[in-house]
Amino acid sequence: MHMSIKAIIPAAHSSAQKILFVTNNLSQAELAVLAAMNSKFEFLIYINNVHKEYSFQTDYILPANVKMTSDYKSVIMLTSIFSAAITTVGHISPVLNEKFTAIIKACIACNLPIIEVPHGLYQWGFNFSDDSQFVNTASNTHGGGYPVPTFANFQISWFDGDSVGYPRYRDERIRKVNDVEVPTYTVITTNTNWYMYGFDDQRVLAQAIFEYARSKPTELFVWCHHSAELGQMNLLNNMLGAKPPNIFRYGYDKDIYFHSMDTTEDVIEHAAAGITTISTCLLDFELHSIPTAVFWSEGLSAVSESMTHSASFRSPEELLRLEFKPPITGRLKPFNSGNFDRQISNAINQQTPINRSQQIFLYS
């Protein structure tokens, strides 16, 4: 890691405007770095885990306009130098961690325009709402019941409307190692912690995956589950003890791990085939033309049917006879750095609209 030290006076500071980019995991931080590449702005990217920051020090080549930190107190100390803040979470969730909340409070106190970008293909406060009659926004069985408000002043979409495109859909690479040798495997990506999947859905999905893997005993299956699926209230977590021996949970602290492949997106890119629920992973399956089976559920039927093309299943029998095909979401577009910069500049230069949700941060 190269670091230069120089004496400065205020007038000698860089003239480039500085943007704070607040992320919640390694995948989101990687997305932020890709979005910042070739931008006219300078970025400080906050990642909420010191071990993941170390991954960027060892495994990535950061663009010259990007700095990173996992120290939230440093972010708060520097907040006043930024022209805007970008966040991958824009709704007030009961499960927001205290460090993230402290950073957002500092941004509001400094009157920074807050820009929300998606952390998922579908998310509250952005492009998703539900009609749940029993409301519990911290639950994995109940929903928000209403369109959930964002606390951001502006939104920039990777996917919809005047979108800037998907940051991973570009020619440039930021990994030091991109070509890795791995065995042939089918990747399984799930997010059944999402309240849109009931216990019946989780049971059917697990049974379908287990029976499919048992029908191919010589093949390797790598399961990239959402971290929240390991909760005690998640049915799928309680069924993992019954999985066939050729299904391996992915991660350096789990059943199987491939060196330098630290995100689900990495595992998808190098897979021979995929089985997935509805999630952002669909974009990566589409991007890399991975033959994929998509789990269909009643709660997400409107979302599933909005896709241009997919090979879907809703039962173990359907999965066993399904011909896997690369999904076409209708939402994947190449990333446009110029459009990204333009939308950030618009947010900085126009009068920041009042957002009453921000008051909740200041008085809670």
N, C-alpha and C positions, 0 to 999 in steps of 0.2 A: 504494500500500500504506500503510495507516494503522498507526502504531505509537505507543503511549503509554508514557511512562516515569513510574514513581512509586516513591517510597520506601516500603518495607514493613518490618514486623517479623514474626517467625514467626507470631504469633497472628493476623495480618491476612491470612494466605494464604487462597486460595479454599477453601471447605469441600467443594467437589465432589471426588470421588475421581478420580484421574488414571489413564488407561490408555495404555500404550505399544502402538502398532500397527505391526508390522514388516512391510514389503512388499518385493517384489522387482522391480517394474516399474510403469509408468504405469497400466496397466489395473488392477492390484491396488491401487494407491494410490487410484485413483478409486473402486473398490469400497469401500475403507476409509472414505473421506469420506462416501459415501452411507450406509454403515452407521452412522456416527457422528451423522448428522443427526438432530436431535430426541432424542438420547440425554440422559440425566441426567448422564452422565460427561463429563469433559474428556479429549480425546485428543491425544497427540503422535504423528503419523504419520511414520514413517521411510520415505523413498524413496531407493533406492540410486544415484541419478543426479542430479547437480546440474542438468543441462539439463532433466530432467523436473520438478524442483522449480521451475525458472523457468517452465515451462508452467503450473503451478498459480498462480504469481504473476500471470501475464498473461491467462490464459484462463478462470479459474474464480472463483467466488464462494464462499469457504470459510465454513461455519457458524461462529458465534461460539465454539463449544466445541471447535474444531479448530485445532491448530498443526501445522506441517510442518517437516521438516528433512531434508537429505541428508548431514549431517555426523555420522558414526557416533560420533565421539569426544564430541560434545555429548550424544548419547543415553546413552553409557556414564556420563558425568559426572552425568546426571540420573536414572539408573536407580533410585536408592533412593527417589525421591519417588512412584513409581508403585505402585498397588495391585495391578496385574496386567499381563501382557503378552499381546498377541494376535499370532500369527504366521500367515502364509499358507503356510508350509512347515513341516511338523511331523516330517519324517523326516530322519535323518542321511544326507545325500547326499555322495558324493565330489566333487560339483561345487558345493557350497555355497561362496560367496565368503567371504573372510577377515573382511570387515567384518560380514556377517551373523552369522558364528560368534562374533565378539567380542561382539556385542550380546547374543546368547543366553547366552554365558558370564556376562556381567554380571548378567543376569536370574536365572540359577541361583544365582549367588553371593549375590544379595540376597534369595533365597528367594521370588521372585515366583511366584505361580501362573501357569503358561503355558497359554494357551488356543489351540488350533489351529482355524482356519477354513479352508475349502477355497480353493485357488487354481484348481481345476479341477473339472469335473463328476465325474471319476473320478481318484483319486490314491492312491498308496501311503500306508499308515499311516492311511487314512481309510475308504475304501469299495472298495478295489481290491486284488487279489492275483493272482499268476500261479503256474503250476506249471513254470516253466522249469527244465530239468535242468542247464543251464550258467548259472551265476550270475555276473552282473557288473552291479552297480547303476550304473556309470558308462557303460554301453554303450548304443548305440541298436539293438543286435541281440539282446542277452540281457537277462533279467529278474532279479527278486529271488528267485524260486524259492519263497519263503515269504511269509506275511503280514508285511509290513514294520512294525516297531514305530514308534510315534510317540514323540518325546521330550516331547510336551506332557502336562500333567496333566489337561487337560479338552479337550473338543471341542465346537464349536458348528457345526451344519450349516446350509447354505443350502437343502438339498434334501430330506434324508431324515429319517424318524422325527419327533422333536420339533424340527423345523427352524424357523428364524426367517424363512424366505423369502429370496428373491433380492434383494439390495440395489438392483439396477437396476430392479426391479419396484415402482416407487413414482411418485407424481405429481410430486414435487419435482424440480427440476433444479439443477445446480451449475455448468453452463457459462454463460458470459456470452453466447455465441451458440449457439442451438439450431437455428434455421432457416437452412439453407444451401442454395444453389442448386448442384446438381451435374448432370452428364449422366446419362442412363439407362445403367445398367450391371448386370452380373451379378458378384457378389463370389464369389471362391473362397477358402475358408479351409482350411488343411491343417496337420497336425502329424505328418508322416511320420517325423520324428526319433524319435518314440515307438517303442520296440522292438516293439510289437505289430504294426507294419507291416513285413513282410519285403520283400526286394528285388523279389520277384514282385508284391507288392501295390503298391509304389511305381511299378513299370513300368506295370501295368495302369491305375492311377489317372492317371498322366501321359498315357498314350496316350488314355484316355477324355476327359480335359479338352481335350487338343490337338485331337482329332478333332471334338469338340463345337464348339469355338471356330472351327475351320476351316469347319464347316457353316453358320456364321452370320458371314460375313466383315465385315458392316456393323455388327455389334454390339460393344460394349465389354465387356471382361472385366478385372476388377481382382483381382489375386492378393495376398491377405494370408497369407503363409506364416509359420510359426513361425521365430523367429530361428535356432534350432538346426538348421533344415533346410538352412542354408547351409554345413554342414560337408562336408569332402571325402569322408567315408564315406557321405554321404547320396546315394542314387542320383538322387533327384528334382533335387537341386542340379546334378548333372552332365548332366541332361536339359534344363535351362532354355534352353540355347543353341538347342534345336530348337523352342521354342514359337512358335506363330503370331504374326504381328505385331499382332493385336488383343488379346493378353493383356499386361497391364502389371503389373509388381510394384509394390506399394503402399509408399509411404514418401517422406518429404521428400528422402531421399538416394538414391531409386531411380527408377523409371520415371514414376510419376504420384503426385501428392499434391493433396488438396483442403484448402484453408486451414481451419484450426481443427478438422480431423478427424484426431486423433492416435492413436486406438486402433482396433483391429479392430472393436470394438463400434460405434463411430461409423460405420464403413464399412458394416457390416451394416444398421444402422438406416435408412440412406438408399438401400439397394440395391433394385433391382426384382426380383431373384431371387438364389439362392445355390446353390453347390455346395460340399459340406463333407465332411470326415472326422468321426469321432466325437470331439467335444470340447465344452467349455463353450459354444462358439459356438452349439450347438443351442438353448440357452436363449434367446439373443438373437434367433435366427431365429424361434423360437416367440413370443417376447415381441412382436415387431414384425410377426408374421404374414407373413413373407417366404416365398414359394414356393421350396422347397429340394429339392435332390437330395442324398441322403446315401450316401456310399460304404460298401458292405458288404464286410467282410473276414472270413475264417474265424476269425482270432484274437480278433476282437471280436464274434463272432456272438451270444454270450449277452447282451452289452451292447446290441447293436442290437435284439434280439428283446424286450428288456425295455421298449422304448419303446412308448407307447400307439399311435402312428401315425407313419409316415414314408414318403416315396417314396424307395426305395433302388435302387442299381444296383451291379453287380459286374463289368461289362464295358463297353467302348466302345459296343457295339451296344445294350445296355440303356439307357445314358444318352441316346443319340440319339433313342430313342422314348419316353423317360420323360415323364410328366406331373408337373411339379414341384408339390409341395404343402407348406404350412407344417407343420413337424414338431410333434408333440405328445409331449413327453418323459414326461409323467406326474409330473414333478418340479418344475415351475414354480409357485411360490406367491408372493403379494405379501409384501413385507418387513414385518415387525412389530417396530417399535422397542421396544415394551414387552417383548416376549418376549426380544429381544436383551439388553436391560438386565437382565432377570430372570436369564438364564443367566449373565451376567457376575457379577452379585451373588452367585449361588449359588457360583460358583467362588472368589470372594473370601472368602466367609463360612464355607465349610466347610473342614475340615482337608484340606490339599493331599495327595493320594495320592503315595506314593513312586514315582518313575519311574527305573528303573535306567539307562535310556538317557541320562539327563542326566549321569551320571557320566563318560560318554565325552567330553563337552565339557570337563569339568574336568581330565581326565587325558590329553588328547590334544594 
